[in-house]
Amino acid sequence: MIKKFLNIEIEEPPVELELSVEMRCRDIMESDDIDNIKRYCTHLIRHQMKQDVFLASVLGRLVELEAVVACMAVRKRRKGLKYVLWRISQIFKRKPSKAK
């Protein structure tokens, strides 16, 4: 299933990655070492926080750049429209030529 977010296609992870994650989850579930599991979980939570901060800054920058591109497109269209209107005004400002 492909989803979109900010016009970015988000695809399903590859089967190999899903298998790797499943194997690690099963290893954790089979483990009896509670202290190691606690350390591992706290490490994951801290790592996830860093990933969240990084992802938020990347998405913020992406939105900023999308806004810049949109503004440039509007300016370009407006500039073209102003030129057309200026040319039309120049045509109508011309004095009629005298017939000889």
Backbone as CSV, one residue per row, in Angstrom:
resi,resn,N_x,N_y,N_z,CA_x,CA_y,CA_z,C_x,C_y,C_z
1,MET,0.842,-1.177,0.000,0.000,0.000,0.000,0.888,1.241,0.000
2,ILE,0.666,2.110,-0.960,1.451,3.337,-1.080,0.610,4.500,-0.577
3,LYS,1.177,5.257,0.348,0.509,6.446,0.870,1.326,7.654,0.464
4,LYS,0.713,8.822,0.540,1.424,10.046,0.202,1.364,11.012,1.364
5,PHE,2.465,11.722,1.572,2.557,12.765,2.578,3.441,13.844,1.986
6,LEU,2.914,15.053,1.837,3.645,16.150,1.192,4.134,15.746,-0.193
7,ASN,3.289,15.021,-0.918,3.611,14.523,-2.264,4.832,13.608,-2.284
8,ILE,5.102,12.964,-1.170,6.184,11.984,-1.092,5.534,10.619,-0.949
9,GLU,5.862,9.713,-1.842,5.283,8.377,-1.766,5.933,7.593,-0.636
10,ILE,5.103,7.043,0.240,5.589,6.233,1.352,5.214,4.797,1.043
11,GLU,6.209,4.000,0.766,5.978,2.624,0.352,6.140,1.679,1.525
12,GLU,5.666,0.472,1.329,5.846,-0.573,2.333,7.331,-0.927,2.422
13,PRO,7.814,-1.304,3.613,9.219,-1.708,3.721,9.460,-3.019,2.974
14,PRO,10.688,-3.226,2.539,11.001,-4.484,1.849,10.806,-5.687,2.782
15,VAL,10.575,-6.827,2.192,10.334,-8.049,2.956,11.544,-8.381,3.835
16,GLU,12.746,-8.138,3.333,13.956,-8.432,4.097,13.999,-7.629,5.394
17,LEU,13.619,-6.355,5.309,13.614,-5.505,6.497,12.550,-5.963,7.486
18,GLU,11.376,-6.313,6.993,10.319,-6.808,7.870,10.761,-8.093,8.588
19,LEU,11.445,-8.985,7.862,11.937,-10.223,8.450,12.978,-9.933,9.527
20,SER,13.880,-9.022,9.254,14.916,-8.661,10.218,14.302,-8.107,11.506
21,VAL,13.307,-7.241,11.356,12.639,-6.664,12.524,11.915,-7.758,13.301
22,GLU,11.241,-8.629,12.598,10.511,-9.715,13.265,11.464,-10.627,14.039
23,MET,12.619,-10.920,13.462,13.599,-11.773,14.151,14.117,-11.097,15.417
24,ARG,14.396,-9.794,15.343,14.863,-9.087,16.534,13.778,-9.036,17.609
25,CYS,12.529,-8.834,17.204,11.422,-8.819,18.166,11.289,-10.173,18.855
26,ARG,11.434,-11.241,18.116,11.324,-12.581,18.709,12.481,-12.848,19.665
27,ASP,13.691,-12.381,19.312,14.833,-12.537,20.217,14.570,-11.834,21.547
28,ILE,14.000,-10.648,21.471,13.705,-9.894,22.695,12.641,-10.612,23.510
29,MET,11.604,-11.089,22.852,10.519,-11.765,23.563,10.990,-13.063,24.230
30,GLU,11.981,-13.731,23.638,12.488,-14.991,24.196,13.506,-14.767,25.302
31,SER,14.029,-13.575,25.422,15.071,-13.298,26.398,14.511,-13.264,27.817
32,ASP,15.312,-13.759,28.758,14.944,-13.726,30.175,15.750,-12.667,30.932
33,ASP,16.648,-11.984,30.253,17.507,-10.980,30.893,16.776,-9.636,30.948
34,ILE,16.074,-9.393,32.021,15.238,-8.199,32.166,16.080,-6.925,32.143
35,ASP,17.237,-6.938,32.769,18.078,-5.729,32.813,18.550,-5.322,31.419
36,ASN,18.951,-6.298,30.612,19.369,-5.994,29.243,18.204,-5.457,28.419
37,ILE,17.032,-6.035,28.612,15.855,-5.574,27.880,15.523,-4.143,28.280
38,LYS,15.638,-3.827,29.575,15.388,-2.455,30.038,16.367,-1.476,29.403
39,ARG,17.650,-1.851,29.391,18.660,-0.972,28.771,18.378,-0.787,27.281
40,TYR,18.015,-1.876,26.624,17.711,-1.821,25.198,16.509,-0.917,24.932
41,CYS,15.470,-1.042,25.728,14.264,-0.217,25.553,14.562,1.258,25.792
42,THR,15.326,1.575,26.838,15.644,2.985,27.084,16.515,3.545,25.967
43,HIS,17.410,2.721,25.425,18.229,3.155,24.282,17.330,3.446,23.077
44,LEU,16.361,2.566,22.818,15.450,2.766,21.692,14.627,4.044,21.854
45,ILE,14.172,4.311,23.058,13.372,5.513,23.299,14.206,6.761,23.053
46,ARG,15.449,6.768,23.529,16.325,7.928,23.289,16.644,8.083,21.806
47,HIS,16.882,6.968,21.143,17.184,6.997,19.710,15.972,7.497,18.914
48,GLN,14.777,7.064,19.303,13.565,7.512,18.623,13.383,9.013,18.788
49,MET,13.700,9.549,19.963,13.592,10.990,20.179,14.503,11.743,19.206
50,LYS,15.737,11.260,19.053,16.669,11.906,18.117,16.156,11.819,16.684
51,GLN,15.581,10.683,16.319,15.025,10.534,14.980,13.833,11.470,14.778
52,ASP,12.997,11.619,15.800,11.837,12.510,15.709,12.270,13.956,15.503
53,VAL,13.292,14.379,16.235,13.790,15.748,16.102,14.369,15.958,14.703
54,PHE,15.146,14.988,14.231,15.734,15.083,12.894,14.656,15.121,11.819
55,LEU,13.676,14.227,11.926,12.603,14.165,10.930,11.787,15.452,10.930
56,ALA,11.521,15.995,12.105,10.765,17.252,12.181,11.532,18.393,11.515
57,SER,12.840,18.450,11.712,13.617,19.520,11.077,13.701,19.330,9.565
58,VAL,13.815,18.098,9.109,13.849,17.825,7.664,12.512,18.190,7.023
59,LEU,11.409,17.799,7.661,10.093,18.124,7.113,9.853,19.632,7.128
60,GLY,10.313,20.313,8.174,10.183,21.769,8.217,10.937,22.424,7.075
61,ARG,12.135,21.949,6.818,12.938,22.487,5.710,12.279,22.190,4.365
62,LEU,11.716,20.988,4.226,11.032,20.619,2.985,9.839,21.539,2.731
63,VAL,9.047,21.787,3.761,7.899,22.678,3.614,8.360,24.083,3.256
64,GLU,9.449,24.531,3.885,10.006,25.863,3.583,10.423,25.961,2.115
65,LEU,11.099,24.940,1.616,11.546,24.955,0.221,10.371,24.850,-0.749
66,GLU,9.350,24.077,-0.393,8.152,23.996,-1.237,7.489,25.368,-1.323
67,ALA,7.474,26.111,-0.212,6.876,27.450,-0.203,7.685,28.399,-1.091
68,VAL,9.004,28.288,-1.057,9.857,29.135,-1.899,9.574,28.858,-3.374
69,VAL,9.479,27.585,-3.732,9.206,27.218,-5.125,7.834,27.742,-5.553
70,ALA,6.842,27.618,-4.683,5.501,28.109,-5.013,5.508,29.622,-5.205
71,CYS,6.219,30.344,-4.349,6.314,31.808,-4.476,6.999,32.203,-5.779
72,MET,8.045,31.471,-6.134,8.750,31.777,-7.382,7.839,31.548,-8.581
73,ALA,7.027,30.504,-8.539,6.108,30.227,-9.647,5.063,31.328,-9.763
74,VAL,4.556,31.798,-8.634,3.560,32.873,-8.659,4.184,34.149,-9.211
75,ARG,5.391,34.467,-8.766,6.072,35.671,-9.260,6.304,35.598,-10.758
76,LYS,6.695,34.429,-11.232,6.956,34.266,-12.659,5.681,34.468,-13.464
77,ARG,4.572,33.895,-12.989,3.294,34.072,-13.693,2.861,35.530,-13.651
78,ARG,3.022,36.166,-12.487,2.600,37.550,-12.345,3.453,38.456,-13.239
79,LYS,4.733,38.150,-13.330,5.623,38.945,-14.176,5.200,38.826,-15.638
80,GLY,4.858,37.619,-16.057,4.403,37.408,-17.432,3.094,38.131,-17.697
81,LEU,2.186,38.127,-16.745,0.909,38.810,-16.894,1.112,40.320,-16.953
82,LYS,2.001,40.836,-16.123,2.276,42.282,-16.145,2.828,42.703,-17.506
83,TYR,3.689,41.866,-18.081,4.261,42.190,-19.391,3.167,42.233,-20.451
84,VAL,2.258,41.255,-20.421,1.169,41.222,-21.401,0.294,42.459,-21.252
85,LEU,-0.054,42.801,-20.014,-0.887,43.989,-19.790,-0.160,45.263,-20.232
86,TRP,1.137,45.345,-20.006,1.917,46.508,-20.422,1.911,46.626,-21.944
87,ARG,2.089,45.483,-22.632,2.093,45.502,-24.103,0.734,45.944,-24.638
88,ILE,-0.336,45.480,-24.032,-1.677,45.887,-24.461,-1.848,47.387,-24.255
89,SER,-1.399,47.890,-23.120,-1.536,49.327,-22.859,-0.719,50.134,-23.865
90,GLN,0.429,49.607,-24.274,1.248,50.308,-25.266,0.555,50.353,-26.625
91,ILE,-0.129,49.290,-26.966,-0.846,49.253,-28.242,-1.945,50.311,-28.266
92,PHE,-2.676,50.429,-27.168,-3.777,51.387,-27.127,-3.317,52.823,-26.910
93,LYS,-2.071,53.024,-26.476,-1.555,54.379,-26.280,-1.043,54.981,-27.585
94,ARG,-0.803,54.148,-28.587,-0.271,54.648,-29.855,-1.255,55.613,-30.497
95,LYS,-0.700,56.611,-31.117,-1.542,57.574,-31.836,-1.918,56.960,-33.171
96,PRO,-3.131,57.182,-33.602,-3.524,56.647,-34.904,-2.678,57.268,-36.008
97,SER,-2.282,56.454,-36.942,-1.481,56.980,-38.058,-2.399,57.703,-39.041
98,LYS,-1.840,58.746,-39.630,-2.625,59.541,-40.580,-2.655,58.835,-41.927
99,ALA,-3.819,58.774,-42.515,-3.973,58.154,-43.837,-3.516,59.160,-44.894
100,LYS,-2.750,58.729,-45.827,-2.233,59.625,-46.870,-2.955,59.426,-48.136
